[in-house]
Amino acid sequence: MKNMILSALSLMLAGPAIAHDGLHLHPHGVEPWAVALGALGAIGLAALIIAEQRK
């Protein structure tokens, strides 16, 4: 389960780099939904790690 979550988070983080041709800076910054999704992923991963440690 942890491997699946880490893989999904990695793909989400790499998504913008994969979607565009070449490397370039985005003047508009990061979209709010991406920040919220990353925060939810980090919270979920932390909860998963804590739950596994308590077993």
N, C-alpha and C positions, 0 to 999 in steps of 0.2 A: 504494500500500500504506500509506504513512504517513497519507494522508487518511482511509483506512478505519479505521485504528487510532485516530487522534485523534477521529474521529466516534464510534466505539464507546465510548471513554473518556469523552467528553463526555456521552453518553447515560446511562452508568452513574452519573456524578456528578450528573446532573440527575434521575435516577430518583426519589429520595425526594421531591423538590419537586413532581414531576409526579403522584405517586401519592396525595398528600394534598390535602384541601380547605384552602385558605388557608395562610398562613405561620404556623408555630408552632415553638417549641423542643421537642425531644424530651428528656424527662428521663432516658431510659435511655441516652443517648449513641449511639455508633456501634457497630454490630454487628461482631464480630471478623472475619467473612467479608468484610465490605466493606473493612476495613483491609487484609486479605491480598490481596484482589483489586486494590485500588488500588496496593499495593506491587508486585505482579507486573506490572501495567500500566506503572508507571513504569520498572521495570527493563527490560521489553521495549521500551519506547519509547527508552530510553537506548541499548540495544544496537542498535536499528535506526538511530538517528542516527549512532552510531559506525561501524557497518558502511557506511553511505552515504558518510561522510567519507573512509573508507579507499579507496574505489573510485577 
